[in-house]
Amino acid sequence: VRRNFLSYLRERAGKSARLVARDFDRVAVNNVHDAKAEAEAERLKEEAAQAAAEKQAEKEAAQAELDAKAAEVEAAHKSNEV
């Protein structure tokens, strides 16, 4: 990046427009604690877990229904064999 482009952005000229290296803590800059966002993430996580539990219950109910039908068919088949 050219200095003359940065100098007018900072509204400085001459020696005061020189670029100076600045050290900063990258971890501290990137580590932001947002309680509101964390609460929202937790709520979404709970909703997803609840939806997954409901879906699993539906699958189990459907499987139980299929098992009952299969047992019924087997019983009818065995009664026809004898």
GUPAVEX-148836 format. One line per field, with one value per atom (N, C-alpha, C, O): residue number from 1; x, y, z; residue in three letters; atom name. Coordinates in nm, 4 decimals, m for minus. Layout:
% residues N
k c(NUM  ...)
px c(X  ...)
py c(Y  ...)
pz c(Z  ...)
r c(ALA  ...)
a c(CA  ...)
//
This chain:
% residues 82
k c(1  1  1  1  2  2  2  2  3  3  3  3  4  4  4  4  5  5  5  5  6  6  6  6  7  7  7  7  8  8  8  8  9  9  9  9  10  10  10  10  11  11  11  11  12  12  12  12  13  13  13  13  14  14  14  14  15  15  15  15  16  16  16  16  17  17  17  17  18  18  18  18  19  19  19  19  20  20  20  20  21  21  21  21  22  22  22  22  23  23  23  23  24  24  24  24  25  25  25  25  26  26  26  26  27  27  27  27  28  28  28  28  29  29  29  29  30  30  30  30  31  31  31  31  32  32  32  32  33  33  33  33  34  34  34  34  35  35  35  35  36  36  36  36  37  37  37  37  38  38  38  38  39  39  39  39  40  40  40  40  41  41  41  41  42  42  42  42  43  43  43  43  44  44  44  44  45  45  45  45  46  46  46  46  47  47  47  47  48  48  48  48  49  49  49  49  50  50  50  50  51  51  51  51  52  52  52  52  53  53  53  53  54  54  54  54  55  55  55  55  56  56  56  56  57  57  57  57  58  58  58  58  59  59  59  59  60  60  60  60  61  61  61  61  62  62  62  62  63  63  63  63  64  64  64  64  65  65  65  65  66  66  66  66  67  67  67  67  68  68  68  68  69  69  69  69  70  70  70  70  71  71  71  71  72  72  72  72  73  73  73  73  74  74  74  74  75  75  75  75  76  76  76  76  77  77  77  77  78  78  78  78  79  79  79  79  80  80  80  80  81  81  81  81  82  82  82  82)
px c(0.0861  0.0000  0.0895  0.1882  0.0538  0.1344  0.0987  m0.0163  0.2007  0.1804  0.0879  0.0083  0.0974  0.0167  m0.1326  m0.2146  m0.1685  m0.3097  m0.3557  m0.4682  m0.2699  m0.3071  m0.3050  m0.3833  m0.2162  m0.2025  m0.3283  m0.3660  m0.3940  m0.5139  m0.6306  m0.7231  m0.6270  m0.7334  m0.7247  m0.8268  m0.6028  m0.5851  m0.5801  m0.5643  m0.5932  m0.5883  m0.4591  m0.4598  m0.3477  m0.2176  m0.1263  m0.1513  m0.0211  0.0741  0.2145  0.2325  0.3133  0.4516  0.4958  0.4583  0.5783  0.6331  0.5250  0.5405  0.4184  0.3131  0.2334  0.1559  0.2529  0.1805  0.2582  0.2136  0.3730  0.4536  0.3809  0.3108  0.4000  0.3398  0.4256  0.5480  0.3607  0.4307  0.3767  0.2557  0.4687  0.4258  0.3682  0.4258  0.2541  0.1899  0.1680  0.1146  0.2094  0.1872  0.0531  0.0166  m0.0188  m0.1439  m0.1642  m0.1058  m0.2460  m0.2715  m0.3851  m0.5006  m0.3534  m0.4554  m0.5609  m0.6787  m0.5203  m0.6155  m0.7160  m0.8358  m0.6688  m0.7584  m0.8535  m0.9689  m0.8067  m0.8909  m0.9997  m1.1143  m0.9643  m1.0595  m1.1469  m1.2460  m1.1134  m1.1889  m1.2907  m1.2612  m1.4100  m1.5152  m1.6210  m1.6684  m1.6580  m1.7603  m1.8923  m1.9083  m1.9862  m2.1176  m2.2216  m2.2561  m2.2708  m2.3648  m2.4949  m2.5535  m2.5393  m2.6644  m2.6523  m2.7424  m2.5417  m2.5200  m2.5040  m2.5516  m2.4375  m2.4211  m2.5550  m2.5805  m2.6408  m2.7736  m2.8562  m2.9278  m2.8463  m2.9191  m2.8687  m2.9484  m2.7380  m2.6806  m2.7267  m2.7577  m2.7312  m2.7771  m2.9240  m2.9626  m3.0058  m3.1481  m3.1666  m3.2476  m3.0909  m3.0994  m3.0537  m3.1097  m2.9518  m2.9013  m3.0076  m3.0273  m3.0760  m3.1815  m3.2981  m3.3539  m3.3351  m3.4440  m3.4080  m3.4924  m3.2844  m3.2403  m3.2425  m3.2814  m3.2011  m3.2028  m3.3457  m3.3736  m3.4358  m3.5762  m3.6361  m3.7092  m3.6060  m3.6563  m3.6016  m3.6738  m3.4755  m3.4156  m3.4821  m3.5052  m3.5130  m3.5796  m3.7195  m3.7618  m3.7910  m3.9246  m3.9176  m3.9994  m3.8203  m3.8048  m3.7707  m3.8212  m3.6848  m3.6481  m3.7697  m3.7872  m3.8544  m3.9756  m4.0703  m4.1318  m4.0817  m4.1656  m4.1121  m4.1892  m3.9795  m3.9189  m3.9457  m3.9791  m3.9304  m3.9527  m4.0980  m4.1256  m4.1914  m4.3335  m4.3631  m4.4369  m4.3067  m4.3271  m4.2674  m4.3269  m4.1503  m4.0857  m4.1674  m4.1807  m4.2224  m4.3061  m4.4307  m4.4734  m4.4879  m4.6056  m4.5708  m4.6469  m4.4556  m4.4123  m4.3844  m4.4179  m4.3229  m4.2954  m4.4251  m4.4348  m4.5250  m4.6546  m4.7201  m4.7756  m4.7138  m4.7707  m4.6969  m4.7589  m4.5638  m4.4844  m4.5196  m4.5317  m4.5360  m4.5729  m4.7115  m4.7360  m4.8005  m4.9365  m4.9349  m5.0058  m4.8552  m4.8444  m4.7821  m4.8268  m4.6790  m4.6156  m4.7137  m4.7189  m4.7917  m4.8905  m4.9951  m5.0347  m5.0394  m5.1377  m5.0771  m5.1442  m4.9512  m4.8834  m4.8666  m4.8866  m4.8293  m4.8117  m4.9453  m4.9502  m5.0535  m5.1843  m5.2322  m5.3081  m5.1897  m5.2268  m5.1471  m5.1953  m5.0268  m4.9419  m4.9961  m4.9847  m5.0531  m5.0975  m5.2260  m5.2767)
py c(m0.1177  0.0000  0.1225  0.1297  0.2165  0.3387  0.4327  0.4420  0.5015  0.5942  0.7086  0.7533  0.7564  0.8730  0.8401  0.9291  0.7147  0.6788  0.6770  0.7172  0.6307  0.6262  0.7640  0.7916  0.8498  0.9795  1.0638  1.1325  1.0608  1.1437  1.0804  1.1504  0.9482  0.8850  0.9234  0.9388  0.9387  0.9746  1.1252  1.1727  1.1987  1.3450  1.3955  1.4894  1.3312  1.3738  1.3926  1.3389  1.4691  1.4911  1.4979  1.5264  1.4715  1.4851  1.3752  1.2589  1.4159  1.3181  1.2510  1.1356  1.3206  1.2621  1.1549  1.0811  1.1467  1.0476  0.9172  0.8262  0.9063  0.7853  0.6670  0.6800  0.5538  0.4320  0.3810  0.3742  0.3457  0.2969  0.1578  0.1352  0.0662  m0.0692  m0.0678  m0.0102  m0.1320  m0.1370  m0.2827  m0.3606  m0.3180  m0.4540  m0.4596  m0.3682  m0.5664  m0.5859  m0.7348  m0.8190  m0.7643  m0.9022  m0.9570  m0.9184  m1.0463  m1.1008  m1.1809  m1.1774  m1.2514  m1.3322  m1.2423  m1.2706  m1.1356  m1.0444  m0.9745  m0.9488  m0.9441  m0.8769  m0.9712  m0.9301  m1.0968  m1.1928  m1.2591  m1.3232  m1.2460  m1.3090  m1.2099  m1.1333  m1.2122  m1.1198  m1.1984  m1.3015  m1.1497  m1.2157  m1.1428  m1.0277  m1.2113  m1.1540  m1.2432  m1.3490  m1.2008  m1.2820  m1.3043  m1.4123  m1.2038  m1.2147  m1.3215  m1.4035  m1.3196  m1.4176  m1.5579  m1.6549  m1.5695  m1.6999  m1.7552  m1.8749  m1.6695  m1.7128  m1.7582  m1.8581  m1.6857  m1.7222  m1.8562  m1.9399  m1.8766  m2.0024  m2.1183  m2.2263  m2.0961  m2.1996  m2.2327  m2.3496  m2.1309  m2.1521  m2.2329  m2.3255  m2.1971  m2.2696  m2.4147  m2.5059  m2.4340  m2.5687  m2.6539  m2.7703  m2.5951  m2.6667  m2.6989  m2.8085  m2.6030  m2.6270  m2.7393  m2.8227  m2.7414  m2.8465  m2.9825  m3.0822  m2.9872  m3.1129  m3.1616  m3.2809  m3.0688  m3.1048  m3.1560  m3.2550  m3.0901  m3.1334  m3.2716  m3.3548  m3.2960  m3.4265  m3.5350  m3.6457  m3.5038  m3.6010  m3.6328  m3.7484  m3.5305  m3.5524  m3.6386  m3.7285  m3.6103  m3.6873  m3.8325  m3.9241  m3.8533  m3.9891  m4.0628  m4.1816  m3.9938  m4.0556  m4.0955  m4.2020  m4.0105  m4.0430  m4.1661  m4.2528  m4.1730  m4.2882  m4.4164  m4.5200  m4.4076  m4.5250  m4.5692  m4.6891  m4.4748  m4.5086  m4.5755  m4.6739  m4.5235  m4.5823  m4.7224  m4.8131  m4.7402  m4.8717  m4.9706  m5.0866  m4.9263  m5.0135  m5.0561  m5.1712  m4.9636  m4.9950  m5.0984  m5.1923  m5.0805  m5.1766  m5.3136  m5.4161  m5.3156  m5.4422  m5.5137  m5.6357  m5.4375  m5.4968  m5.5567  m5.6665  m5.4852  m5.5373  m5.6630  m5.7587  m5.6624  m5.7786  m5.8990  m6.0103  m5.8785  m5.9876  m6.0404  m6.1609  m5.9499  m5.9887  m6.0730  m6.1731  m6.0328  m6.1058  m6.2432  m6.3427  m6.2486  m6.3768  m6.4709  m6.5897  m6.4175  m6.5004  m6.5529  m6.6692  m6.4687  m6.5114  m6.6159  m6.7109  m6.5974  m6.6911  m6.8277  m6.9316  m6.8261  m6.9515  m7.0236  m7.1463  m6.9493  m7.0129  m7.0745  m7.1714  m7.0203  m7.0754  m7.2014  m7.2858  m7.2167  m7.3323  m7.4579  m7.5666  m7.4464  m7.5636  m7.6163  m7.7146)
pz c(0.0000  0.0000  0.0000  0.0733  m0.0819  m0.0890  0.0247  0.0677  0.0714  0.1816  0.1443  0.2268  0.0213  m0.0141  m0.0105  0.0119  m0.0320  m0.0226  0.1228  0.1527  0.2131  0.3543  0.4187  0.5096  0.3723  0.4383  0.4242  0.5191  0.3096  0.2983  0.3729  0.4139  0.3908  0.4683  0.6152  0.6823  0.6647  0.8049  0.8250  0.9375  0.7187  0.7232  0.7863  0.8658  0.7492  0.7976  0.6776  0.5697  0.6978  0.5898  0.6481  0.7665  0.5640  0.6065  0.7012  0.6866  0.8009  0.8939  0.9788  1.0187  1.0059  1.0896  1.0152  1.0760  0.8818  0.8026  0.7890  0.7191  0.8541  0.8438  0.9070  1.0074  0.8456  0.8995  1.0139  1.0033  1.1220  1.2396  1.2711  1.2737  1.2946  1.3299  1.4708  1.5631  1.4845  1.6157  1.6523  1.5734  1.7714  1.8196  1.8908  1.9647  1.8679  1.9396  1.9632  1.8950  2.0586  2.0972  2.0117  2.0298  1.9193  1.8288  1.9049  1.8695  2.0067  2.0831  2.1533  2.1529  2.2127  2.2836  2.1871  2.2215  2.0688  1.9703  1.9205  1.9020  1.8990  1.8444  1.9496  1.9146  2.0764  2.1834  2.2382  2.3299  2.1814  2.2221  2.2978  2.2502  2.4154  2.4967  2.4758  2.5165  2.4120  2.3865  2.4530  2.4004  2.5678  2.6454  2.5692  2.5762  2.4973  2.4219  2.3125  2.2948  2.2405  2.1338  2.1917  2.1328  2.3062  2.3698  2.4160  2.4025  2.4701  2.5135  2.3935  2.4012  2.2839  2.1618  2.1081  2.0659  2.1094  2.0622  2.1503  2.1001  2.2805  2.3735  2.3489  2.3521  2.3244  2.2977  2.1689  2.1640  2.0650  1.9387  1.9547  1.8939  2.0370  2.0618  2.1311  2.0961  2.2298  2.3009  2.2079  2.2136  2.1217  2.0265  1.9296  1.8969  1.8843  1.7924  1.8614  1.8006  1.9878  2.0622  2.0815  2.0698  2.1110  2.1299  1.9984  1.9982  1.8886  1.7581  1.7227  1.6677  1.7539  1.7259  1.8104  1.7620  1.9363  2.0233  1.9711  1.9726  1.9251  1.8694  1.7431  1.7235  1.6592  1.5354  1.5671  1.5022  1.6670  1.7078  1.7628  1.7355  1.8403  1.8942  1.7810  1.7859  1.6796  1.5638  1.4902  1.4489  1.4741  1.4077  1.4864  1.4291  1.6197  1.7035  1.6971  1.6943  1.6947  1.6853  1.5514  1.5462  1.4444  1.3122  1.3063  1.2481  1.3664  1.3674  1.4497  1.4109  1.5629  1.6457  1.5684  1.5769  1.4938  1.4121  1.3050  1.2814  1.2405  1.1388  1.1997  1.1404  1.3185  1.3861  1.4218  1.4085  1.4673  1.5018  1.3774  1.3830  1.2659  1.1410  1.0961  1.0498  1.1102  1.0703  1.1569  1.1057  1.2868  1.3768  1.3419  1.3458  1.3081  1.2695  1.1415  1.1319  1.0451  0.9189  0.9431  0.8861  1.0278  1.0591  1.1271  1.0953  1.2213  1.2916  1.1937  1.2013  1.1031  1.0036  0.9103  0.8701  0.8768  0.7879  0.8549  0.7920  0.9844  1.0577  1.0744  1.0666  1.0972  1.1141  0.9827  0.9844  0.8704  0.7400  0.7079  0.6324  0.7628  0.7357  0.8022  0.7455  0.9177  0.9945  0.9463  1.0005)
r c(VAL  VAL  VAL  VAL  ARG  ARG  ARG  ARG  ARG  ARG  ARG  ARG  ASN  ASN  ASN  ASN  PHE  PHE  PHE  PHE  LEU  LEU  LEU  LEU  SER  SER  SER  SER  TYR  TYR  TYR  TYR  LEU  LEU  LEU  LEU  ARG  ARG  ARG  ARG  GLU  GLU  GLU  GLU  ARG  ARG  ARG  ARG  ALA  ALA  ALA  ALA  GLY  GLY  GLY  GLY  LYS  LYS  LYS  LYS  SER  SER  SER  SER  ALA  ALA  ALA  ALA  ARG  ARG  ARG  ARG  LEU  LEU  LEU  LEU  VAL  VAL  VAL  VAL  ALA  ALA  ALA  ALA  ARG  ARG  ARG  ARG  ASP  ASP  ASP  ASP  PHE  PHE  PHE  PHE  ASP  ASP  ASP  ASP  ARG  ARG  ARG  ARG  VAL  VAL  VAL  VAL  ALA  ALA  ALA  ALA  VAL  VAL  VAL  VAL  ASN  ASN  ASN  ASN  ASN  ASN  ASN  ASN  VAL  VAL  VAL  VAL  HIS  HIS  HIS  HIS  ASP  ASP  ASP  ASP  ALA  ALA  ALA  ALA  LYS  LYS  LYS  LYS  ALA  ALA  ALA  ALA  GLU  GLU  GLU  GLU  ALA  ALA  ALA  ALA  GLU  GLU  GLU  GLU  ALA  ALA  ALA  ALA  GLU  GLU  GLU  GLU  ARG  ARG  ARG  ARG  LEU  LEU  LEU  LEU  LYS  LYS  LYS  LYS  GLU  GLU  GLU  GLU  GLU  GLU  GLU  GLU  ALA  ALA  ALA  ALA  ALA  ALA  ALA  ALA  GLN  GLN  GLN  GLN  ALA  ALA  ALA  ALA  ALA  ALA  ALA  ALA  ALA  ALA  ALA  ALA  GLU  GLU  GLU  GLU  LYS  LYS  LYS  LYS  GLN  GLN  GLN  GLN  ALA  ALA  ALA  ALA  GLU  GLU  GLU  GLU  LYS  LYS  LYS  LYS  GLU  GLU  GLU  GLU  ALA  ALA  ALA  ALA  ALA  ALA  ALA  ALA  GLN  GLN  GLN  GLN  ALA  ALA  ALA  ALA  GLU  GLU  GLU  GLU  LEU  LEU  LEU  LEU  ASP  ASP  ASP  ASP  ALA  ALA  ALA  ALA  LYS  LYS  LYS  LYS  ALA  ALA  ALA  ALA  ALA  ALA  ALA  ALA  GLU  GLU  GLU  GLU  VAL  VAL  VAL  VAL  GLU  GLU  GLU  GLU  ALA  ALA  ALA  ALA  ALA  ALA  ALA  ALA  HIS  HIS  HIS  HIS  LYS  LYS  LYS  LYS  SER  SER  SER  SER  ASN  ASN  ASN  ASN  GLU  GLU  GLU  GLU  VAL  VAL  VAL  VAL)
a c(N  CA  C  O  N  CA  C  O  N  CA  C  O  N  CA  C  O  N  CA  C  O  N  CA  C  O  N  CA  C  O  N  CA  C  O  N  CA  C  O  N  CA  C  O  N  CA  C  O  N  CA  C  O  N  CA  C  O  N  CA  C  O  N  CA  C  O  N  CA  C  O  N  CA  C  O  N  CA  C  O  N  CA  C  O  N  CA  C  O  N  CA  C  O  N  CA  C  O  N  CA  C  O  N  CA  C  O  N  CA  C  O  N  CA  C  O  N  CA  C  O  N  CA  C  O  N  CA  C  O  N  CA  C  O  N  CA  C  O  N  CA  C  O  N  CA  C  O  N  CA  C  O  N  CA  C  O  N  CA  C  O  N  CA  C  O  N  CA  C  O  N  CA  C  O  N  CA  C  O  N  CA  C  O  N  CA  C  O  N  CA  C  O  N  CA  C  O  N  CA  C  O  N  CA  C  O  N  CA  C  O  N  CA  C  O  N  CA  C  O  N  CA  C  O  N  CA  C  O  N  CA  C  O  N  CA  C  O  N  CA  C  O  N  CA  C  O  N  CA  C  O  N  CA  C  O  N  CA  C  O  N  CA  C  O  N  CA  C  O  N  CA  C  O  N  CA  C  O  N  CA  C  O  N  CA  C  O  N  CA  C  O  N  CA  C  O  N  CA  C  O  N  CA  C  O  N  CA  C  O  N  CA  C  O  N  CA  C  O  N  CA  C  O  N  CA  C  O  N  CA  C  O  N  CA  C  O  N  CA  C  O  N  CA  C  O  N  CA  C  O  N  CA  C  O  N  CA  C  O  N  CA  C  O  N  CA  C  O)
//
